[in-house]
């Protein structure tokens, strides 16, 4: 019974596509005067290479790894920040997300497979250095992929530690904490059957063994990936640097006011609101300059 419930719970999270919500405004390359070259990888994975023309490029490539949702288009403001600072950005949507093919997301390790494919593709581009920057699911994917492929550094924002614990945290408010944590070993089995032993990869351990500088950032008020169950809390090692964003929730690269607006947007969508014409999407994506500069300085060393 519990195994069946675990299958259903996991399917509820990953058994669907994540495309753009027609009620939400997503910023594009044109909004930030970026060039966007489309790329296609193996297994129907698609994305873009973003650059800012007319500025001095530093010869470094950032592979941006998106979180749950409609792919990397939800992070165009962050992509533009890196491009404006001389980086080239490769952003590829995972299976079942926006630009990429797939009937569903398949599972948490699918994101790792996407990042590995992006790293392999990046080798053909011949950049001086390649960095991974990811948020949430993308941060988990970036850390795990960095233990499989050689890169020059990783920035993981709001990274979960393991798939089973992540789903437990998400399910707890709905089905109660005791029941959610009774499901944990069965969720572990679901990932084992889907992806083999790698399906339960631990992002914290990956950060410790990847052998490259790894910056982990987490908000102490994160209710989506709780701090105590995050890669931030569990990873140790000389190569690991941590930044605790006090007072921040799941999007610590944004200002506190922007996070509040994002929460309002999320609640509005959940409650069935259909008109967001008066919502300030620009303010809701306002970046925290200190956090973004910390990231930029870390990968500029």
N, C-alpha and C positions, 0 to 999 in steps of 0.2 A: 504493500500500500504506500509506504513512504517513498519507495523507488519510483513508483508511478507518479506520485505527487511531485517529486523532484524533476522528473521528465517534463511534466506540465509547466512547472514553474520556470524551468530553463527555456522551454519553448515560448513562454509568454514574453520573455525578454529578447530572445535571439531568433525566434521563428517568424520574423516579418522583415520587410524592407524598411529602410529609413530614408525617405525622400523629403524634399523641401515642403514645408507647410505653406500652403497658399495664403494663409493669413499673416505670415511673418515676412518682414523685409530682410533680405540677405544682401549684404554689400558685395560688389563685384570688383574685378580688377580695374574696370573703367572708373569706378568711384575714386580710386586712389592713383589713377594714371600709371598703372602697372602694365607691362606686357605679359601675356599669358599664352604660352606655347603648349598645345595639347599633347599628351603622351599616352601611349597604351602599353601596358605591361602584360605579363602572362595571365591566363585565367580570367580575362575580361576585366582586369583592374585598370581604371582610367583616372587621369588627373591632369595637372598642368605644371609647367615650370614657370615660375613668376620672377620677374626682374623689374627693376626701376631703371629706365633708360635715362641717360644724361648725367649719371653720377659715377663715381669711381667705385668699381667692384673690387672686393677684397680677395677674390678667388676661392671663397669658401661656400660650400653648399649646405643648406639646412633641409633635412627631410622633416616636414611637419606631419605629425601623427595625430589625427583628429579623435575626438571622443565620440560617445554615443550620440546619434542624431544624423542629420542630413549631410554627413561628410565634411570636407574641409571648408566648404563655403560658409560655415558658421564661424570661421576664424579668419576671415579676410582682413580684419583690422590688425590682427597680430602678424599675419603674413606681410602686410604692407609695412609694418614697423621694421621687420627684419630687412626687407628689400630697401627701405629708405636708409638703412644703416650699412648698405654695401653687400649684403648677402644675396645669393640666389636661393630661391625656395622651391623645392620639389614637394608637391602635395598630391597624394594619391588617395582616392576614396577606397575604403575597404569593401569587401564583398557585400552586396545588398544595400550599399549606400549611394544615393544620388547618381553620380556619373558612372559608377561601376555596375557591372552586371551581377546577377544573382537574385534568386527569389527571396532570400532571407540572409540574415547576418551569420548564420550557422552556429557561431559560438565565440567565446572570448578569445580563444587562441587564433581565430581567423584573423584578428587584427595583427597578431605577431607575424603571421604568414604574409600579410600585406607589407609590413615594414621590411621584412627580409627581402621580398621581391623588389621593393624600392631601393634598398641598399645595393642589391645586385645590379639593378639598372643604373644606379648612380656611378658605378665603376666604369661604365661606358662613357661617362661625361667628362672624366679626367679633371676633376676639381682638386685643388691642393689639399683640402680637408673636408670631411663630411661629418656633420653633427645631426643628432636626432633631437627634436623638440616635440614633446607630446603632452596632451592633457587628458586626464581621466583614463578611459579605455586606451587612448593613444599613448599615454604615459606608461601604462602597464605594457603595452605592445613594444614601445621603444626600449624599455629596460630589458625585457625578455629577449628581444632581437639582438641587443648589444652583446649578449652572451653567446650568440650564434654567429654573428658576423662582426668583422672588425670595423669600428668607426673611431672618430677622434674625440668624441664626448657625447654626453647625454644630458638633457634637461627634462626632468619628469615632474609635471605639475599635477597634484591631486591624484597620485598613482595608487590604485588598489594593490594589495600584496598578492592575493590569490583569487581565482575565479569563484570558488565555492563560498569563500567568506564575503566576497562582494555581493553575490546574489542573496546571501543570508541577510546582509545589512539592508539591502533594498526591499526584501520581503518582510522583514520584521515589523514595520509599522502597519502592514496589511494583515498578516496572519499571526502576529504576536511573536515576541522574541523566543520563547521556549520552543515553539513549533518550528520557527525558522532555523534555529540552531540544531534541532533534531534532524533537519534535512541536510545539514552540511556534509556528512559522509556519503549520502546518496547523490548529492550534487557532484561530489568528487568522482563518483563512479560514472555519472553521466559524461563528464568531460574525459574520463579515461576511455570510455567506449567510443567517443567521437573522434578524439585526436591521439589516442595512445598516451603514454606517460607524459609527453610534453604538454598535454591538455591541462595539466595542473601545475604548470610552471609557476615558480615563486619569483615575483618581480624584485623583492628585497634581496634574495640570494643572487639574482642576476646582477644587481647593482654591485654586489660585493665581489663577484668573480669576473666581471667584464674587463677589468684591467685598465679602464679609462676614466678620466674625470667625470663624475656624475653629480649633477646638482638636483636635489630633491626639494620641491617647494610644496607646502601644504598649509591650508587655512585651519586654524584651531577651532573654527566654528562650522566645519564641513559636516553636513548631515547626510550627504550622499556616499562619500567614502570616509567613514569615521576615522579620526586620527589614529586611534589605537589599533585599527586593523589595516593601516596603510603601509605602503613600502617605506614611507618617510619614517615611521615609528620603528620599523623592524630592521632596516638596513644599517650596517656599520662598515667601517673600513676607512683606510687612509685616503682612498680615492673618492669617498662620498662627502659631499658638502650639503648642508641643510639650511633652508631658510623657512622659518615658521612665520607665516603671515598672520599676525594677531588680529582678531576681529573679522577675519575673512572667512568666507564659506567655500563653495566648490570652485569658484572662479577667481582665485586670488590675484591673477594678472589684471583684473579689473579693479576699479575703485570700489569702495564700500557702497557708494550711492548707486553705481552701475549694477552691483550685485543685487541691491534691493529692487531695482527696476526689472532685472531679469527674473527675480522671484515673482514679481507682480505679473509679468508676462506669462510665466509658467502656470501660475494659479489661474489666470484668466483663460488660458487655453484649456486647462483641465475642467473649468466650470462651464465651458461651452460658449464663451464670448466670441462673437464673430467679427466685431468691428474694432480694429486697432489703428484706425486712421489718425487718431490723436496721440498715439503712443510714440515716444521719442526714442527711436531705435539707435540714433547716434549717441545719446546719453547712456543708453543701456550697454553700449560697447566701449565706453570710456575706459582707457587703460590706466592702470596704476604706474606712473612713470618710474617710480623707484624699483618696483619689481621687474618691469621690462628692461630697465637699464642694467639691473643685476644680471639678468639672463644674457643680455648682449655683451656685457663685460666678461662674463664667464666663458662664452664661446669665442671671444675676441683675443684671448690670451695667446 
